Amino acid sequence: MLALVTPAPARAAAPDPGSQPLVREDGGVYRVVAEFTVAQPAAIAVAALTDYENIPRFMPAVRSSTVLERTPGYAVVEQEAIARFMMFSKQIHLVLEIHEQPDRAIRFRDRCGRSFGRYEGAWTIRESAGTTAIRYELTAKPSFEVPEFLLKRLLKRDAALMIEQLRTEIASRAAVR
């Protein structure tokens, strides 16, 4: 999920050495895990991750993100994104059911099944000693044909890009506080 329409925000801290996403495949099901830290408070990270309508502003691959339903701790968000790799592109459609939990975990799953037979995951946010650790987990089974080596590279690249875009957005939000 992943050109800013606002002036360039302040750059985030240099990437963690351990922030490289891991992608594994088993029987056509892909699992992505990425962890990174930011120097900003957890509340700012949560605010960025739950600002569903503005996600296209800081995640350029997401073309639209529309909140269909929202109650405290729960949202349904429809998203359209474009996944590009070399000369290939694929439009992705998701209707995410999102549960925002009190322990700063944000769990999501696609309920429409148009682009993925399975698409579910979580963001886990933990604040400690002035930094915030963020963990991203995704389990996905595409409903379209794509060679395994290609999809693994695409998922890893897009997760790394998403991390950098989130770092920048979180740092930008902290700078205006």
N, C-alpha and C positions, 0 to 999 in steps of 0.2 A: 504494500500500500504505500507509491511512493515517491515553474518559475515563480518564484515568490512574487506576489503583487505588492509587497511592501518593500521599503528600502532594505538593503542587505543587513541582516541582523549581526550582532556581535558573534564572532567565532567561538565555538565551544572548545573545551579543553581537548588536547591531543587524544587520539583514540587509545583505549586500553589495549595492551598486548593481547589480552584474553577476549577481546570483543569480536574476534572473527567468528561469524556464524558457523555452526556445524549443521550439515545436512546429511541425513541418512535415508535410504530407501529400503523398503521391505515389502515385496509383493505388490508394488504399485502405490504403496502408501508412503508418503514423504513426511519426515519429521525434521523440523527446523528448530534449533535452539540457539539463542544469542543472549549474551549478558554484557552489560556495560555500566559504567558509572558516570555520574554527572556531579558537578560541584554545587548544584542548586538543591533547595529543599524538595522533599517528596511531593508536597502539595502542588508545586509548579509542574512537576512531571505528570502528576495525575490530571491537572487541569489541561495540559496539552493533549494527553491521550484520550480524554473524554470530551474534547472540543470537536465533536463529530462533524458538525456542519462546516467547520473551517479546515478540515483535514486537506482538501485540495490545495489550499494556500501554501502549505508547507510540505506536502507530499505530492509532487507534480504528476506522478503516474496515476494518482486517483483523480479522475475527471469530475466525478460528482459524489457527494456524500449527503444524503437526505435523511433527517430524523423522521421516521414514520410514527413513532410512539416513544413517549418518555415519561417515566415515573421515577420517584427516588430509588436509585440503585438499579434501574432497569431501562434499557433502551432497545429499540429496533431501528436499525440504520441500513438503508439501501445504498450500495456503492457500485460505481462503475469505474473500472480502471483499465489501463492498457499495459500489457506486459510486452516489452520489446526485447529482442535479442537478435543482433546482426540484422538480417533482412526479414526476419519473422516478427509478427506482432499478433497478439491475441487479446480480444476484448474479454474482460473478466466482469462478471455480474455476481454480486453477493447481496443477500438480505441477512444481516447479522443480528442475532439475538444476543444482547450484551447484558451481563450481570456484573455490576460494580459492587464489590464486596467491601465490608467495613475494614478488613485487614489490608486494604490497598491492593487487592487482586482484582483484575478486570478479566472476566472470562467471556469468550465469544464463540459462537458457532453459526454457520450459514444454515438457514432453514429453507432456502429455495432450491438448492441443488442444481442450478443451471450450469455453472462452470465447474463445480466440484461435487463428486459423490459424497465426499467428506471434507469438511473444512472447519476446524475447531482449534481453539488455543487459549492462551492466557498471557497477560502482562502481570508481573509481580513486582511491586515496588517496595523497597526497604530502605529506610533512612538510618544512618549510623555515623557518628563522629563527623558531622558536617558534610557528608556526601550521600548520594542516593544511588543505590544499586537497582538496576532495572533488568529483569529477565523476560525474554520473549520466547514463547513456545507455540509452535504451530504443527498440527497434524493435518495433512491434506492429501486427498486422492482426486486427481483431476478427472473430469468426465470427458476429456478430449485426449487424443493421441499425441504423444510427444516422446521423443527418445529420452531414456533415463538420464544419459550423460548431459543432455541439453537442459532438461528441467532441473537437475541438481545444480548446474552452474547458474542458471537463472535464479533459482531460489536463494542461493548463497549471495549472488551479486545484489539482488533486490533487498535482502535482509541487511546487508552491510550498508547499502545506500539509505535504507530506512533509518538505521541507527544514526548515521551522520545527520540526516535531516531532522530527526528528533532532538539530537544534541544541540543543533543550531537553534531550533525552535524553543527549547527549554531555556537555553542561555539568553535568547532574545527576550523571552517573557520575564526572566529575572532582572534583566537590565532596565526594564521599564517600571519595575516595582519601586 
